[in-house]
């Protein structure tokens, strides 16, 4: 029984160590190394809780399909939902799936309606989809929430 406990403790320490190293590399922008350590942790744990960080790391190395897969799993955890939906929306947008991107941005804004970055990016996605008036409304809301949040020239060129 003691041997099982010690082995179990060693595996848990290794998982914790992998997570800490993954976060370290994530914070300094070495996403390929971060992915390596997050995947090691995922392999050793019964319940991996860091799908968001793994997804975000995949996104930074332009592997948006894998990022989306990890974000979907992250939604089952306790990470802030609006952030996950936002990042998943951005990943969909980067692989030219603007409809799915918009769906996720709508969910992000539903969870955090006054987030200026979400409004600006949703406006850009709407604009890409040809929903010009709706895009302009999002940009105007962002401007109202924070006056210098968006370039007025962008609004003047695209919305008049």
N, C-alpha and C positions, 0 to 999 in steps of 0.2 A: 504494500500500500504506500509506503514511504517513497519507493522508487517511482511509482506512478505520479505521485504528487510532485516530486522533484522534476520529472520530465515535463509534466504539465506546466509547472512554474517556468521552466526554461523556455518552452514554446511561447508562453504568454510574454515573457521578457523579450524574446526575439521579435514578436509581433509589435510590441510597444516600441522597441528600438527601430524597427523598419518604419513605423509611422513617424516617429520623431525625425528620422533622417529624410523621409519623404517630404515632410513639412519644411525642413531646413532647405532642401533643394528647390521646393516650390517657391519659397519666399525669396530666394536669390535668382529665380528665373531659369533654373536648369531643369526644365520640365521633363526632359527625357530621363534624367536620373530619378526625379520624383516619381515618375510612372513606374520605374523599375522597383523602387522600394514599396510603393503602394500595392503593386501587384504581389510582391512577396508577402506583405502583411495579409492581403486578401486570401492568399493561398493557405496561410497558417491559421486563420481565424474562422470560427464557425459563422460568425455574424460580422461581416465587414461593414463598418459605419462610415467610411470615408469615400463613398462614391462621388460626392461632390468634388472633392479635391482631385480625384483621379480623372473625372470628367473635365474639369477645368484645365488640368495639365494636358489632356488629350487635345483640347481645343487650342491651346497655345502652340502645339506642334502640328496644327492643321489636320488633325485626325478627328474631324467633327462627327463622323458616323459613330465612332467609339465614344466620343464625348456625350452624344445624345443617349446612347445606351446606358452610360453611367448616370447621367442626370435622371433618367427614368427610374433607376434603382434608388437614387438619392431621395426621390419624392416619397419613398416608403419610410424614410428616417425622420429625424427631428430637425434637420437643417431647415433654415428659413425658406419657405416655399417660393416666395416671390423671387428670390435670387436664383433659385434653380430654374424656374420658368423663364426668367429673363435670359439666363445663359443658354438654356436649351433653344430659346427663340433665336438668339444670335447664331448658334451653331446651325440651325435650320436655314437661316438667311444666308450664311456663308456657303452652303451647298445648294443654293438656288431653290430652296423650298419655301418660298415666301408665304404661302398660305398657312403652312404649319408654323412658320415663324410668327405670323400674326396671331394665330390661336394661342401660342405660348405667351406672347407679349400681353395679350388680353388678360390671361390668367395672372401674369405678374402684376399688372396694374390693378386687377381686382383685389389682390392681396396687399398692394401698397400703392393706392391711387395718387399719392402726391409725390411719387418718385420722379424727379425731373428727367433723369437719364432714361427711364423706361418710356416716358412720354415722347421724348425726342427720337429715340430709336424706333418706337412703334410708328411714329409719324413718318420716318424714313422708309419703313417697310410698306406702309400704306401708299406712300408716294410711288414706290417701286411697283406696286400692284395697280397703279392708276387711280387710286382713291384720293385724289388731290385735295378735295375739300375737307375730307376727314383728316388727312395728314396735316393740313394747315391748322385745323382745330387742335390737334395734339400739340403742335409747336406753339400755338397761341396760349394754350393752358400752361405749358412749360414756362413761357415768358412771363405769364401772370404770377406763377409761383416764385420765380426768381428772375428778375428783370434782365440780368446779363447772362442767362443760361444758354441762350441761343443767339446766333448771329442774325441781327435784324435784316441784313442784306439777303440772307438765305430765305427768310420769310417774304421779303419784298419781291425777290426774283421769282420764287416758285408759287406764291399765293396771290398774286395780283394780276 
